[in-house]
Amino acid sequence: MPTAIYTHRECRLHDMGAGHPECPQRLDAIADQLIASGIDVALEHREAPPATLAQIERAHSTAYVLHIQDLLRQVEASGEPRAVDPDTIAGPHTWQAALHAAGAAVAATEAVARGELRNAFCAVRPPGHHATREEAMGFCFFNNVAVGARHALDVLGFKRVAIIDFDVHHGNGTEDIIAGDERVLMCSFFQHPLYPGSGAVPKGTNMINVPIPPYTRGMEVREIIEAMWMPRLDAFKPQMLFISAGFDAHREDELGQLGLVEADYSWITQRVKDIADRHAGGRIVSCLEGGYALSALGRSVVAHLRVLADL
């Protein structure tokens, strides 16, 4: 079975303004590096459909979804960007991009669950893991991974799913949505202190939060994963795994101060894949989160996909 990459042109058109780190060129850097590395031809390319509002409402409140829909459609019609928070700006293409980003997670979940694909990577933006049930923040509007995970549980009938988040920032939005849902085990490490300043005290017993100090390097992160993630994941026996794949813990990325390199992302992906192979029939859906040093982002995504695709 192939590994697929889901994306959509609208995700490239979403633009939060000149100089913003969460820029359209992030997807260009990934696409260019996939071609340069030679692995592009080994992947199945799929266009991400838009999510429906009902699919998004499995992770967000109806009131929030309707509010964001109204706001983003106003921006779409006027062509005038509007700030949602100091870091998060809606532009004319943001509504469609957000729908397709969440839709990629749903479509990938469906295809992997049906056995059409071995696993999938969603090269989408805006990212999602800071979007809470009721609030857009941190470059995020809809929580793509949470939408996919809840689709697996509520529509496809899975009993247990795991969410792995290796972004440099704590996935506060994902935690807000799934804390206390014992069908989900979320495992993450993140630099602390750092935006959004949360995560040191987990909101639920289904959270494995590991705050780590600035300048932590890859070997220390690997030891943390072996000691704190792996036993809980093996005990939980997830039937499907979701990855919030942020690559801003790379040592070249200026939005954090951690010291990971491509080999660390390969190693982490392999350990997640080991869990999926043991308990979940290999089922993994990975969604792009952070990663703002463009060359490092492209190289790290290639490292991630080489492992997912057994290349």
ChimeraX attribute file (.defattr): number of C-alpha atoms within 10 A of each C-alpha:
attribute: neighborCount
match mode: 1-to-1
recipient: residues
	/A:1	11
	/A:2	17
	/A:3	22
	/A:4	25
	/A:5	24
	/A:6	23
	/A:7	25
	/A:8	22
	/A:9	14
	/A:10	21
	/A:11	25
	/A:12	21
	/A:13	18
	/A:14	23
	/A:15	23
	/A:16	24
	/A:17	14
	/A:18	7
	/A:19	7
	/A:20	14
	/A:21	19
	/A:22	23
	/A:23	20
	/A:24	20
	/A:25	15
	/A:26	22
	/A:27	22
	/A:28	14
	/A:29	18
	/A:30	21
	/A:31	16
	/A:32	14
	/A:33	22
	/A:34	22
	/A:35	12
	/A:36	13
	/A:37	14
	/A:38	10
	/A:39	15
	/A:40	17
	/A:41	10
	/A:42	14
	/A:43	17
	/A:44	14
	/A:45	15
	/A:46	16
	/A:47	15
	/A:48	27
	/A:49	18
	/A:50	20
	/A:51	21
	/A:52	13
	/A:53	14
	/A:54	11
	/A:55	19
	/A:56	24
	/A:57	18
	/A:58	20
	/A:59	28
	/A:60	22
	/A:61	16
	/A:62	16
	/A:63	12
	/A:64	17
	/A:65	21
	/A:66	13
	/A:67	14
	/A:68	20
	/A:69	16
	/A:70	13
	/A:71	15
	/A:72	24
	/A:73	19
	/A:74	18
	/A:75	19
	/A:76	18
	/A:77	10
	/A:78	11
	/A:79	13
	/A:80	11
	/A:81	19
	/A:82	16
	/A:83	11
	/A:84	19
	/A:85	13
	/A:86	9
	/A:87	14
	/A:88	19
	/A:89	21
	/A:90	27
	/A:91	24
	/A:92	22
	/A:93	22
	/A:94	26
	/A:95	25
	/A:96	21
	/A:97	27
	/A:98	27
	/A:99	25
	/A:100	29
	/A:101	34
	/A:102	32
	/A:103	28
	/A:104	33
	/A:105	33
	/A:106	28
	/A:107	24
	/A:108	27
	/A:109	28
	/A:110	19
	/A:111	17
	/A:112	23
	/A:113	23
	/A:114	12
	/A:115	14
	/A:116	14
	/A:117	20
	/A:118	20
	/A:119	27
	/A:120	31
	/A:121	27
	/A:122	30
	/A:123	27
	/A:124	31
	/A:125	34
	/A:126	33
	/A:127	28
	/A:128	31
	/A:129	35
	/A:130	26
	/A:131	27
	/A:132	26
	/A:133	24
	/A:134	19
	/A:135	20
	/A:136	21
	/A:137	21
	/A:138	25
	/A:139	26
	/A:140	24
	/A:141	32
	/A:142	32
	/A:143	29
	/A:144	35
	/A:145	33
	/A:146	30
	/A:147	26
	/A:148	27
	/A:149	30
	/A:150	24
	/A:151	22
	/A:152	22
	/A:153	18
	/A:154	12
	/A:155	12
	/A:156	14
	/A:157	10
	/A:158	17
	/A:159	14
	/A:160	20
	/A:161	24
	/A:162	25
	/A:163	26
	/A:164	24
	/A:165	26
	/A:166	24
	/A:167	25
	/A:168	31
	/A:169	30
	/A:170	28
	/A:171	31
	/A:172	21
	/A:173	26
	/A:174	25
	/A:175	28
	/A:176	19
	/A:177	22
	/A:178	24
	/A:179	18
	/A:180	15
	/A:181	14
	/A:182	16
	/A:183	17
	/A:184	23
	/A:185	25
	/A:186	27
	/A:187	23
	/A:188	24
	/A:189	25
	/A:190	27
	/A:191	23
	/A:192	21
	/A:193	16
	/A:194	17
	/A:195	17
	/A:196	15
	/A:197	12
	/A:198	19
	/A:199	23
	/A:200	14
	/A:201	11
	/A:202	16
	/A:203	17
	/A:204	16
	/A:205	12
	/A:206	21
	/A:207	22
	/A:208	21
	/A:209	23
	/A:210	22
	/A:211	20
	/A:212	19
	/A:213	14
	/A:214	17
	/A:215	14
	/A:216	16
	/A:217	19
	/A:218	22
	/A:219	12
	/A:220	12
	/A:221	20
	/A:222	17
	/A:223	11
	/A:224	15
	/A:225	19
	/A:226	13
	/A:227	11
	/A:228	17
	/A:229	22
	/A:230	17
	/A:231	11
	/A:232	16
	/A:233	21
	/A:234	14
	/A:235	9
	/A:236	18
	/A:237	17
	/A:238	24
	/A:239	23
	/A:240	28
	/A:241	28
	/A:242	27
	/A:243	26
	/A:244	27
	/A:245	29
	/A:246	26
	/A:247	28
	/A:248	27
	/A:249	31
	/A:250	28
	/A:251	21
	/A:252	20
	/A:253	22
	/A:254	14
	/A:255	19
	/A:256	23
	/A:257	21
	/A:258	24
	/A:259	20
	/A:260	24
	/A:261	19
	/A:262	21
	/A:263	13
	/A:264	20
	/A:265	27
	/A:266	19
	/A:267	16
	/A:268	21
	/A:269	22
	/A:270	17
	/A:271	18
	/A:272	22
	/A:273	21
	/A:274	15
	/A:275	23
	/A:276	23
	/A:277	15
	/A:278	13
	/A:279	19
	/A:280	19
	/A:281	17
	/A:282	23
	/A:283	25
	/A:284	31
	/A:285	34
	/A:286	30
	/A:287	31
	/A:288	25
	/A:289	32
	/A:290	28
	/A:291	28
	/A:292	25
	/A:293	19
	/A:294	20
	/A:295	16
	/A:296	22
	/A:297	25
	/A:298	26
	/A:299	22
	/A:300	27
	/A:301	25
	/A:302	25
	/A:303	22
	/A:304	24
	/A:305	26
	/A:306	20
	/A:307	17
	/A:308	25
	/A:309	17
	/A:310	9
	/A:311	9
